[in-house]
Amino acid sequence: MVNDFAGRVRALFVLSGLALLSTGIARAQLTNFPKQELIDYTAQNPFGRLPDGRPKVPDDLIERAKGLSSEEVWAVLQAKGYNNQYADGLQVLHPGKMMVGRAFTVQFMPVRADVNDVATAKAKAHGISRLTNQTAIDMLQPGDVLVVDLFGKKVNGTIVGDNLFFYVNQATHGGGLVVDGSVRDLNGLSEIDMPAYFRAVDPTPIGNVMLTGINVPIRVGDVTVMPGDLVVGDREGVHFVPPQFVQEVLDKADETHIHDDWTKKKFAGGKYKSSEIYGSPSDPKLKQEYEDYLKKRLDEIHKERSSKEHEVK
């Protein structure tokens, strides 16, 4: 039933986009990408794909990503020239809980009657009584993070209250929520063990907006978010990682964790000044000691992961 509903919604948005707007860029704002378009715009994805065409970052990599820090993600993206992938200034529901999952993107715009009337009529023609926040929410899958562009709206910009937040938690298996807008029922939300990031809290229900895109490129703060991006959130903010960089981010993070462990052990011994150890040892013997330690620990980590993979199989 969920897949059939999702198919009808996709067809509706494609038809609505073609009917309402003529340019490709504008269509992307009032539609969802046809599957092939989404594949074209995420062609560098090295992984498989979900049935809707989004890149599918593997579950084992999502699990590994739960140990990432913002700085580790930033270092790789900055080196690649991707300087607009980090959103901060958001309120964090559970600061001690990491958020990791695949982006399911949703876009709203301020309501405009003539456009909304056409969209509503087309929705009814496809057996969908209304286009609402729940239209998108009902399409969520395990591992998704619901990422919503509500253009920073506070009053009537509330994507969920505690009931729908509970549903999102169930549907995504605790994936999470990022909304450039607001939420309501904060006390109720705080009792649900799912990460969430939002601009504001407001008691009003969602309103005076229209649903204009599902799984399209959206904006959250200064970030362009693509469907299927790996979403990594901690107490500092949220990174949106293009799938083609996920493996490198994780591999570099392994090296960073080993480096930090070795550095702190040296500091704990009280024998060296910080400048002799951090960020790279100045003494050639210490540098070789670190290189040997790095190789040893990487070998151990790879063997441990390989063993776990065999156990699962």
Secondary structure as a PSIPRED ss2 file (coil, helix, strand):
# PSIPRED VFORMAT (PSIPRED V4.0)

   1 M C   1.000  0.000  0.000
   2 V H   0.000  1.000  0.000
   3 N H   0.000  1.000  0.000
   4 D H   0.000  1.000  0.000
   5 F H   0.000  1.000  0.000
   6 A H   0.000  1.000  0.000
   7 G H   0.000  1.000  0.000
   8 R H   0.000  1.000  0.000
   9 V H   0.000  1.000  0.000
  10 R H   0.000  1.000  0.000
  11 A H   0.000  1.000  0.000
  12 L H   0.000  1.000  0.000
  13 F H   0.000  1.000  0.000
  14 V H   0.000  1.000  0.000
  15 L H   0.000  1.000  0.000
  16 S H   0.000  1.000  0.000
  17 G H   0.000  1.000  0.000
  18 L H   0.000  1.000  0.000
  19 A H   0.000  1.000  0.000
  20 L H   0.000  1.000  0.000
  21 L C   1.000  0.000  0.000
  22 S C   1.000  0.000  0.000
  23 T C   1.000  0.000  0.000
  24 G H   0.000  1.000  0.000
  25 I H   0.000  1.000  0.000
  26 A H   0.000  1.000  0.000
  27 R H   0.000  1.000  0.000
  28 A H   0.000  1.000  0.000
  29 Q H   0.000  1.000  0.000
  30 L C   1.000  0.000  0.000
  31 T C   1.000  0.000  0.000
  32 N C   1.000  0.000  0.000
  33 F C   1.000  0.000  0.000
  34 P C   1.000  0.000  0.000
  35 K H   0.000  1.000  0.000
  36 Q H   0.000  1.000  0.000
  37 E H   0.000  1.000  0.000
  38 L H   0.000  1.000  0.000
  39 I H   0.000  1.000  0.000
  40 D H   0.000  1.000  0.000
  41 Y H   0.000  1.000  0.000
  42 T C   1.000  0.000  0.000
  43 A C   1.000  0.000  0.000
  44 Q C   1.000  0.000  0.000
  45 N C   1.000  0.000  0.000
  46 P C   1.000  0.000  0.000
  47 F C   1.000  0.000  0.000
  48 G E   0.000  0.000  1.000
  49 R E   0.000  0.000  1.000
  50 L C   1.000  0.000  0.000
  51 P C   1.000  0.000  0.000
  52 D C   1.000  0.000  0.000
  53 G C   1.000  0.000  0.000
  54 R C   1.000  0.000  0.000
  55 P E   0.000  0.000  1.000
  56 K E   0.000  0.000  1.000
  57 V C   1.000  0.000  0.000
  58 P C   1.000  0.000  0.000
  59 D H   0.000  1.000  0.000
  60 D H   0.000  1.000  0.000
  61 L H   0.000  1.000  0.000
  62 I H   0.000  1.000  0.000
  63 E H   0.000  1.000  0.000
  64 R H   0.000  1.000  0.000
  65 A H   0.000  1.000  0.000
  66 K C   1.000  0.000  0.000
  67 G C   1.000  0.000  0.000
  68 L C   1.000  0.000  0.000
  69 S C   1.000  0.000  0.000
  70 S H   0.000  1.000  0.000
  71 E H   0.000  1.000  0.000
  72 E H   0.000  1.000  0.000
  73 V H   0.000  1.000  0.000
  74 W H   0.000  1.000  0.000
  75 A H   0.000  1.000  0.000
  76 V H   0.000  1.000  0.000
  77 L H   0.000  1.000  0.000
  78 Q H   0.000  1.000  0.000
  79 A H   0.000  1.000  0.000
  80 K C   1.000  0.000  0.000
  81 G C   1.000  0.000  0.000
  82 Y C   1.000  0.000  0.000
  83 N C   1.000  0.000  0.000
  84 N C   1.000  0.000  0.000
  85 Q C   1.000  0.000  0.000
  86 Y E   0.000  0.000  1.000
  87 A E   0.000  0.000  1.000
  88 D C   1.000  0.000  0.000
  89 G C   1.000  0.000  0.000
  90 L C   1.000  0.000  0.000
  91 Q E   0.000  0.000  1.000
  92 V E   0.000  0.000  1.000
  93 L C   1.000  0.000  0.000
  94 H C   1.000  0.000  0.000
  95 P C   1.000  0.000  0.000
  96 G C   1.000  0.000  0.000
  97 K C   1.000  0.000  0.000
  98 M C   1.000  0.000  0.000
  99 M E   0.000  0.000  1.000
 100 V E   0.000  0.000  1.000
 101 G E   0.000  0.000  1.000
 102 R E   0.000  0.000  1.000
 103 A E   0.000  0.000  1.000
 104 F E   0.000  0.000  1.000
 105 T E   0.000  0.000  1.000
 106 V E   0.000  0.000  1.000
 107 Q E   0.000  0.000  1.000
 108 F E   0.000  0.000  1.000
 109 M E   0.000  0.000  1.000
 110 P E   0.000  0.000  1.000
 111 V C   1.000  0.000  0.000
 112 R C   1.000  0.000  0.000
 113 A H   0.000  1.000  0.000
 114 D H   0.000  1.000  0.000
 115 V H   0.000  1.000  0.000
 116 N H   0.000  1.000  0.000
 117 D H   0.000  1.000  0.000
 118 V H   0.000  1.000  0.000
 119 A H   0.000  1.000  0.000
 120 T H   0.000  1.000  0.000
 121 A H   0.000  1.000  0.000
 122 K H   0.000  1.000  0.000
 123 A H   0.000  1.000  0.000
 124 K H   0.000  1.000  0.000
 125 A H   0.000  1.000  0.000
 126 H C   1.000  0.000  0.000
 127 G C   1.000  0.000  0.000
 128 I C   1.000  0.000  0.000
 129 S C   1.000  0.000  0.000
 130 R C   1.000  0.000  0.000
 131 L C   1.000  0.000  0.000
 132 T C   1.000  0.000  0.000
 133 N H   0.000  1.000  0.000
 134 Q H   0.000  1.000  0.000
 135 T H   0.000  1.000  0.000
 136 A H   0.000  1.000  0.000
 137 I H   0.000  1.000  0.000
 138 D C   1.000  0.000  0.000
 139 M C   1.000  0.000  0.000
 140 L C   1.000  0.000  0.000
 141 Q C   1.000  0.000  0.000
 142 P C   1.000  0.000  0.000
 143 G C   1.000  0.000  0.000
 144 D E   0.000  0.000  1.000
 145 V E   0.000  0.000  1.000
 146 L E   0.000  0.000  1.000
 147 V E   0.000  0.000  1.000
 148 V E   0.000  0.000  1.000
 149 D E   0.000  0.000  1.000
 150 L C   1.000  0.000  0.000
 151 F C   1.000  0.000  0.000
 152 G C   1.000  0.000  0.000
 153 K C   1.000  0.000  0.000
 154 K C   1.000  0.000  0.000
 155 V C   1.000  0.000  0.000
 156 N C   1.000  0.000  0.000
 157 G C   1.000  0.000  0.000
 158 T E   0.000  0.000  1.000
 159 I C   1.000  0.000  0.000
 160 V C   1.000  0.000  0.000
 161 G C   1.000  0.000  0.000
 162 D H   0.000  1.000  0.000
 163 N H   0.000  1.000  0.000
 164 L H   0.000  1.000  0.000
 165 F H   0.000  1.000  0.000
 166 F H   0.000  1.000  0.000
 167 Y H   0.000  1.000  0.000
 168 V H   0.000  1.000  0.000
 169 N H   0.000  1.000  0.000
 170 Q H   0.000  1.000  0.000
 171 A H   0.000  1.000  0.000
 172 T H   0.000  1.000  0.000
 173 H C   1.000  0.000  0.000
 174 G C   1.000  0.000  0.000
 175 G C   1.000  0.000  0.000
 176 G C   1.000  0.000  0.000
 177 L E   0.000  0.000  1.000
 178 V E   0.000  0.000  1.000
 179 V E   0.000  0.000  1.000
 180 D E   0.000  0.000  1.000
 181 G E   0.000  0.000  1.000
 182 S E   0.000  0.000  1.000
 183 V E   0.000  0.000  1.000
 184 R C   1.000  0.000  0.000
 185 D C   1.000  0.000  0.000
 186 L H   0.000  1.000  0.000
 187 N H   0.000  1.000  0.000
 188 G H   0.000  1.000  0.000
 189 L H   0.000  1.000  0.000
 190 S H   0.000  1.000  0.000
 191 E C   1.000  0.000  0.000
 192 I C   1.000  0.000  0.000
 193 D C   1.000  0.000  0.000
 194 M C   1.000  0.000  0.000
 195 P C   1.000  0.000  0.000
 196 A E   0.000  0.000  1.000
 197 Y E   0.000  0.000  1.000
 198 F E   0.000  0.000  1.000
 199 R E   0.000  0.000  1.000
 200 A E   0.000  0.000  1.000
 201 V E   0.000  0.000  1.000
 202 D C   1.000  0.000  0.000
 203 P C   1.000  0.000  0.000
 204 T C   1.000  0.000  0.000
 205 P C   1.000  0.000  0.000
 206 I C   1.000  0.000  0.000
 207 G C   1.000  0.000  0.000
 208 N C   1.000  0.000  0.000
 209 V E   0.000  0.000  1.000
 210 M E   0.000  0.000  1.000
 211 L E   0.000  0.000  1.000
 212 T E   0.000  0.000  1.000
 213 G E   0.000  0.000  1.000
 214 I E   0.000  0.000  1.000
 215 N C   1.000  0.000  0.000
 216 V C   1.000  0.000  0.000
 217 P C   1.000  0.000  0.000
 218 I E   0.000  0.000  1.000
 219 R E   0.000  0.000  1.000
 220 V E   0.000  0.000  1.000
 221 G C   1.000  0.000  0.000
 222 D C   1.000  0.000  0.000
 223 V E   0.000  0.000  1.000
 224 T E   0.000  0.000  1.000
 225 V E   0.000  0.000  1.000
 226 M C   1.000  0.000  0.000
 227 P C   1.000  0.000  0.000
 228 G C   1.000  0.000  0.000
 229 D C   1.000  0.000  0.000
 230 L E   0.000  0.000  1.000
 231 V E   0.000  0.000  1.000
 232 V E   0.000  0.000  1.000
 233 G E   0.000  0.000  1.000
 234 D C   1.000  0.000  0.000
 235 R C   1.000  0.000  0.000
 236 E C   1.000  0.000  0.000
 237 G C   1.000  0.000  0.000
 238 V E   0.000  0.000  1.000
 239 H E   0.000  0.000  1.000
 240 F E   0.000  0.000  1.000
 241 V E   0.000  0.000  1.000
 242 P C   1.000  0.000  0.000
 243 P H   0.000  1.000  0.000
 244 Q H   0.000  1.000  0.000
 245 F H   0.000  1.000  0.000
 246 V H   0.000  1.000  0.000
 247 Q H   0.000  1.000  0.000
 248 E H   0.000  1.000  0.000
 249 V H   0.000  1.000  0.000
 250 L H   0.000  1.000  0.000
 251 D H   0.000  1.000  0.000
 252 K H   0.000  1.000  0.000
 253 A H   0.000  1.000  0.000
 254 D H   0.000  1.000  0.000
 255 E H   0.000  1.000  0.000
 256 T H   0.000  1.000  0.000
 257 H H   0.000  1.000  0.000
 258 I H   0.000  1.000  0.000
 259 H H   0.000  1.000  0.000
 260 D H   0.000  1.000  0.000
 261 D H   0.000  1.000  0.000
 262 W H   0.000  1.000  0.000
 263 T H   0.000  1.000  0.000
 264 K H   0.000  1.000  0.000
 265 K H   0.000  1.000  0.000
 266 K H   0.000  1.000  0.000
 267 F H   0.000  1.000  0.000
 268 A H   0.000  1.000  0.000
 269 G C   1.000  0.000  0.000
 270 G C   1.000  0.000  0.000
 271 K C   1.000  0.000  0.000
 272 Y C   1.000  0.000  0.000
 273 K C   1.000  0.000  0.000
 274 S H   0.000  1.000  0.000
 275 S H   0.000  1.000  0.000
 276 E H   0.000  1.000  0.000
 277 I H   0.000  1.000  0.000
 278 Y C   1.000  0.000  0.000
 279 G C   1.000  0.000  0.000
 280 S C   1.000  0.000  0.000
 281 P C   1.000  0.000  0.000
 282 S C   1.000  0.000  0.000
 283 D C   1.000  0.000  0.000
 284 P H   0.000  1.000  0.000
 285 K H   0.000  1.000  0.000
 286 L H   0.000  1.000  0.000
 287 K H   0.000  1.000  0.000
 288 Q H   0.000  1.000  0.000
 289 E H   0.000  1.000  0.000
 290 Y H   0.000  1.000  0.000
 291 E H   0.000  1.000  0.000
 292 D H   0.000  1.000  0.000
 293 Y H   0.000  1.000  0.000
 294 L H   0.000  1.000  0.000
 295 K H   0.000  1.000  0.000
 296 K H   0.000  1.000  0.000
 297 R H   0.000  1.000  0.000
 298 L H   0.000  1.000  0.000
 299 D H   0.000  1.000  0.000
 300 E H   0.000  1.000  0.000
 301 I H   0.000  1.000  0.000
 302 H H   0.000  1.000  0.000
 303 K H   0.000  1.000  0.000
 304 E H   0.000  1.000  0.000
 305 R H   0.000  1.000  0.000
 306 S H   0.000  1.000  0.000
 307 S H   0.000  1.000  0.000
 308 K H   0.000  1.000  0.000
 309 E H   0.000  1.000  0.000
 310 H H   0.000  1.000  0.000
 311 E H   0.000  1.000  0.000
 312 V H   0.000  1.000  0.000
 313 K C   1.000  0.000  0.000
